[in-house]
Amino acid sequence: MTDLVSVYIPTHNRRSFLERAIKSVQKQTYSNIELIIVDDGSRDDTWDYLCSIANENIKTFKHEKPLGACAARNLAISHAKGKFVTGLDDDDEFLPERIATLIKQYDHNFAFVCTGFLWNYGNKCRRVDTTAKVINLKEQLNYNYATNQVLVERERLLTIGGFDSEFVACQDYDTWTRLIKEFGPAKRIEGALYVIHRDKGITRLTQSDNWLKGHNQFMVKHQKDMTDKNKTNQEFRRIIAQKQPLKLNVLYTQLKAGLMLQKCRYFLSSNLKFLAKIRRQILEK
């Protein structure tokens, strides 16, 4: 008998995208799934839609006022019945074999299991973080190698207190980092089984000032566990988020902390604007 997997989806005013996300869960090759959707104070017809599809495998809950994605996720997890939980953002989707693959690869000796993902630009897709990897705390404090969603035992997520609702962004990064601190290294398997849509009509936290605020919260919470190299690499993430050029003297310091390929690529694209423009045009065609 297969273990029940609970999939949680927080949503807010994204009815059209939400339907796509739900369908991707319903198309999973793994059959023992419950879907828990929390409407976080939507003002469109999201709640009416959710009421129309609710059944014994699709549970729906509502916040009358928006409380944020973390509070919505925590509400869903509190009602989950599955041994395992995993998340999906309302504007993204699973590939059909995602949950089956994660369950097959799950190992209790690791904090959780995850995969890489696809950036979907419409006509083009880019594969990100798709190599197999054991993620220890030292590496996780350099960069979020766990990506934005993982499969984890529900009790483990409850043990660390779920998602931190005080965070305005970087909630996933914070949560996966705390899981690694509590339960040891995590396991990333080869491949990309999650699709992040970069449609022009979608605004993501990574594109807004909220990311910088959330990153500040992350640094305050975790900097006591960081080495100087970790802090240098986190500063690189802020340079990218603010779309600042990476100066040559800063590059020299940054390279000493690792992530050399990422930094060299960004150095070129941020200083040679025409290369960045050409790259964007290719992705958006």
Number of C-alpha atoms within 10 A of each C-alpha: 4 9 12 17 26 27 25 27 24 25 27 21 17 17 19 11 17 25 16 16 20 21 13 17 23 16 13 17 14 18 15 16 22 22 24 23 26 25 24 24 19 19 14 12 11 20 21 9 13 21 13 8 11 15 12 7 13 17 19 19 19 18 16 11 11 16 12 19 24 20 20 26 24 21 20 24 24 11 13 21 14 19 14 21 25 21 21 26 19 22 24 19 22 25 17 18 15 20 23 16 16 21 17 8 14 20 14 12 11 19 27 27 24 31 28 24 23 21 18 18 18 13 9 12 17 13 15 15 19 19 12 14 17 14 23 18 18 16 13 21 25 22 16 17 25 24 19 21 19 23 21 27 20 20 15 18 21 13 10 15 12 21 22 18 16 12 21 20 26 22 22 19 21 23 18 26 26 20 22 19 16 13 15 16 23 28 23 26 20 14 18 21 21 24 22 19 19 18 14 9 7 12 11 13 14 13 12 13 13 16 21 20 14 21 22 16 19 20 16 10 11 13 15 8 12 17 14 10 18 20 16 18 22 19 15 22 17 15 14 14 15 13 11 14 17 21 12 11 8 12 16 12 12 20 17 12 16 15 14 13 10 11 20 15 10 21 18 15 18 18 15 12 12 11 13 15 11 12 12 12 10 12 14 16 9
